[in-house]
Amino acid sequence: MAIGFLKRRPKKRAPRAPAPWPSTPLPPRRPPSYYLVAGVALDRELERLRRLPVFAAGPLARQRPQLKVRRASKRPNKLGFAVPAEFRLQVTAYPGIGAGDILETLLHELTHLHVGRAAEAHAWHGRTFKAALAQAMREAYGVEIPPPPHTRHGVYAEAIAAIRPRA
């Protein structure tokens, strides 16, 4: 005589309540020193910059992007990048970086989040991007120079450093 296995019925559980937090993980809480580069508190500067009139009609006015500061042992080829689809940006700190350098990089990457990929030639650094960056530089730092024909780093950094008082 064979003994059959008893099947147990699974216990009925109450449906789960929705989580009180967003489904995407929150960025880690960082000490203030994490954001300090060349005497600039990047987290506070990001908050100030995202409230500029040039960004008023875009996503920066509604939401704070995630900011990561990478520390490098030497000057990298890529000083920062933005990922509009994930609404995040990264800037790189390296030995000898100046305040003008980091401020130019931060505003450049914020402009990428604002403009995104434009439907034009040179989608990332085309006319739309250059015009928005030039306007942002005027509003943020009072830099009034013609937009350079290239997007290499340094033109705005020198102008910011000349205008901005040393910390």
N, C-alpha and C positions, 0 to 999 in steps of 0.2 A: 504494500500500500504506500503510495507516494504522498508526501505531504506537500501541498502547494505553498508557494510563497504568498504571504499576505501583502497585499498592496495597501500602502498607507496613503491616505488622501493628504495632499499638501494643505497646510494650514492657510486659511484665507487671511491675507494681510490687508490692513487699511491702506487705501491709496496714499502715496507720499504727497506731502505738501510741497509746493514749489520752493526751491531754495531762496533764502532771503538775499542772496548775493547774485551778481551776474554770472553767467555760465562761463565766461572767459576769465582766466585768472587775472587777478589784479597785479599790477607791477609791484616789485618788492619795494618796501619802504627803505629809503636810502638816507644815510646821515647827510647833513648839509655839506660836509667836506667833499662828498662824492661829486657834487655839481660845481665845485669851485675850480675854475681853470683860468689861469693868468689874471687872477684878481677879480674875475667875473663870476657871479653866482648865476649859473645858466638856468636853473629852475625858475628863479625870479625874473630873469631877463626873458625867458620864454613866455611867462605870463604877461609881461608888459607888451611884448611884440605881438602876441596873438590878438591883442585888443586894438591894433592899429586900424585906421579907417580902410586901408587897402584890403584887409582881410575880413571886413565886417560882413560881407555877403557870402562868405564861404564857411567851410566846416571848422576852421580854427576858432571862429567866434562862438561856436556852439559847444565844442569839445576840446579838451586838452590832449595833445598827442603824447604818446609814450616817448620819453627821452632817455637815451642810453649814452653814457660817456665812456668811450674806449680810451685806455691809456696805452700808448706805444712808447717804445724805447728810442725810436728815431722817427723823423718826419716821414709819414707814409705817402704813397701816391694818391690815395683817396682820403680826403680830409673829413668826409661825412657822406651820408646817404639818407634818402627818405624812401619809405615804402607806403605810398598813398593807400593802397588796398588794405593795409593793416594799420594805417594811421599812426605810424611810428617813425622816428628818426634817430640817427646816431651821429655823433660828432667825435672826432679823435683829438685827444690832448697828447702833445709830444714835447720833449725838452726844447725850450726856447720859443715856444708859441707865444705870440703877443695877444693882447686883448683885441686888437683890430682883426687879427686872424680868426679867432674863435667867434667873434661877433658876426663877421662876414659869413662864416660857415653856417652858423646857426640860422641866420636870416635866409641864406640861400636854401637850406633844407626846408625851412618853414614855407618858403615860396613854392617849393615843389609840392608840398602837401596841399597848398591852396589851389594851385593851377592844375596839378595832375599832368596827365599826358594829353597835350593839346592836339587837335586834329589839324595839323599843319606840318610843313616840312620842319625837320629838326624838332620832333614832338616834345622832347624833354627840355631843350634849351633854345627854343625858337623865339619868335617875336613876342608872343604872349607872355612867356616866362620872363624875358629880358625887360619888358615894360613893367611887369608887376614887381620885379626885383628892384628896378630903378625907383619906382614909386615908394616901395617899402623902405629903401635906403634913405630917401628924402624925409619920409615921415618919422623914421626911427632915429636917425643920427644926423639929419641935416646935410647929408652928402648929396650934392647936386653936381654930378658929372654926367656927361653923355654916356649912355650904356655902351660898354666896350663891345667890339665886334666878336669877341670870343668869350668863353665862360671860364677861362683859367683863373685860378685863385690869385688874389693879391691886389687887384686894382682898387676895389672897395676897401680892403683892409688897410691900405696905406692912407686913404682918405679918412677913414674912421679914426685911425691912430693920430692923424694930424689934428683932427677936430676934438677928439675926446680927451679930457684931462687925465693925466696919469693917476693911477690909484696909489 
